Amino acid sequence: MTTITDRPDRLQASECRPPRTGPSRPQRGYASGKEDYLRRLRKIEGQVRGLQKMIEADTWCPDVVIQVGSVTRALQEVAVGLLNEHLRHCVLTAARGSQHDGAASIDEVAGVIRQIVRL
């Protein structure tokens, strides 16, 4: 990927690459909403603990399944939000860098979508 440097407020394309090993980690596109994502995931974690308690309490199966659906939708919303941030940050940056980088980034996103649709 090409590094974008024509405006100081733009992040570098290298920040969109998969994680490197080592102590230094680039800021991700979702960094500005990181606290919101963490808050949502903590809420989902609580919902999953609630599901465990429902099973332990022998709760009626349809009620448990409804709650499983609720947790699933909440996780899907997190995934869509992260993917949206990736599209707006990394894919757009790559496309501005070069046609090749943009196409490669779109292929990467298409692969991710393919993987999550197969659930």
C-alpha positions as CSV (number, residue, x, y, z in Angstrom):
1,M,0.0,0.0,0.0
2,T,1.0,3.6,-0.6
3,T,1.5,6.0,2.2
4,I,-0.7,9.1,1.9
5,T,1.1,12.3,3.1
6,D,-0.5,15.2,1.2
7,R,-2.6,16.1,4.2
8,P,-1.5,15.8,7.8
9,D,-5.0,14.8,9.0
10,R,-5.0,11.6,6.9
11,L,-3.7,8.5,8.4
12,Q,-1.0,6.5,6.7
13,A,-2.1,3.5,4.6
14,S,0.4,1.3,6.6
15,E,-2.0,1.7,9.5
16,C,-4.5,-0.3,7.6
17,R,-2.3,-3.4,7.1
18,P,-2.8,-6.5,9.1
19,P,-1.2,-6.5,12.5
20,R,2.6,-6.9,12.8
21,T,4.2,-8.8,15.5
22,G,6.0,-6.7,18.1
23,P,5.3,-4.0,20.6
24,S,4.4,-1.1,18.3
25,R,0.9,-1.2,16.9
26,P,-0.7,1.2,14.4
27,Q,-3.9,3.0,15.3
28,R,-6.8,1.4,13.5
29,G,-9.6,3.1,11.7
30,Y,-12.1,2.4,14.5
31,A,-9.9,4.0,17.1
32,S,-12.1,7.1,17.4
33,G,-15.0,4.9,18.3
34,K,-13.0,2.3,20.3
35,E,-14.7,3.1,23.7
36,D,-18.1,2.7,22.1
37,Y,-17.1,-0.7,20.7
38,L,-15.7,-1.8,24.0
39,R,-18.9,-0.6,25.8
40,R,-21.0,-2.6,23.3
41,L,-18.9,-5.7,23.7
42,R,-19.1,-5.5,27.5
43,K,-22.9,-5.3,27.2
44,I,-22.8,-8.4,24.9
45,E,-20.6,-10.2,27.4
46,G,-23.2,-9.5,30.0
47,Q,-25.9,-10.8,27.8
48,V,-23.9,-14.0,27.2
49,R,-23.5,-14.4,31.0
50,G,-27.3,-14.0,31.2
51,L,-27.8,-16.8,28.7
52,Q,-25.6,-19.0,30.8
53,K,-27.8,-18.3,33.8
54,M,-30.9,-19.0,31.8
55,I,-29.6,-22.4,30.8
56,E,-28.5,-23.1,34.5
57,A,-32.1,-22.2,35.6
58,D,-33.7,-24.5,32.9
59,T,-35.4,-21.5,31.3
60,W,-38.0,-22.3,28.6
61,C,-36.1,-23.0,25.3
62,P,-37.9,-20.5,23.1
63,D,-37.0,-17.7,25.6
64,V,-33.3,-18.7,25.5
65,V,-33.3,-18.9,21.7
66,I,-34.8,-15.4,21.5
67,Q,-32.0,-14.1,23.7
68,V,-29.4,-15.9,21.6
69,G,-30.8,-14.0,18.6
70,S,-30.5,-10.8,20.5
71,V,-26.9,-11.4,21.3
72,T,-26.2,-12.5,17.7
73,R,-27.8,-9.3,16.3
74,A,-25.7,-7.2,18.7
75,L,-22.5,-8.9,17.5
76,Q,-23.5,-8.4,13.9
77,E,-24.0,-4.7,14.6
78,V,-20.5,-4.5,16.0
79,A,-19.1,-6.4,12.9
80,V,-21.0,-4.1,10.5
81,G,-19.7,-1.0,12.4
82,L,-16.1,-2.2,12.2
83,L,-16.4,-3.1,8.6
84,N,-17.9,0.3,7.9
85,E,-15.0,2.0,9.6
86,H,-12.6,-0.2,7.7
87,L,-14.2,0.8,4.4
88,R,-14.2,4.5,5.2
89,H,-10.6,4.5,6.6
90,C,-8.5,1.8,5.0
91,V,-10.2,1.0,1.7
92,L,-10.7,4.7,0.9
93,T,-7.1,5.4,1.8
94,A,-5.9,2.5,-0.4
95,A,-8.1,3.6,-3.3
96,R,-6.7,7.2,-3.1
97,G,-3.2,5.7,-3.1
98,S,-3.5,3.7,-6.3
99,Q,-6.0,1.7,-8.3
100,H,-4.1,-1.5,-7.6
101,D,-4.1,-0.9,-3.8
102,G,-7.8,0.0,-3.9
103,A,-8.7,-3.2,-5.8
104,A,-6.6,-5.3,-3.4
105,S,-8.3,-3.7,-0.4
106,I,-11.8,-4.3,-1.9
107,D,-10.9,-7.9,-2.6
108,E,-9.9,-8.2,1.1
109,V,-13.2,-6.8,2.2
110,A,-15.1,-9.0,-0.1
111,G,-13.3,-12.0,1.4
112,V,-14.3,-10.9,4.9
113,I,-17.9,-10.5,3.8
114,R,-17.8,-13.9,2.2
115,Q,-16.5,-15.4,5.4
116,I,-19.1,-13.8,7.7
117,V,-22.0,-14.6,5.4
118,R,-21.2,-18.3,5.6
119,L,-21.9,-18.3,9.3
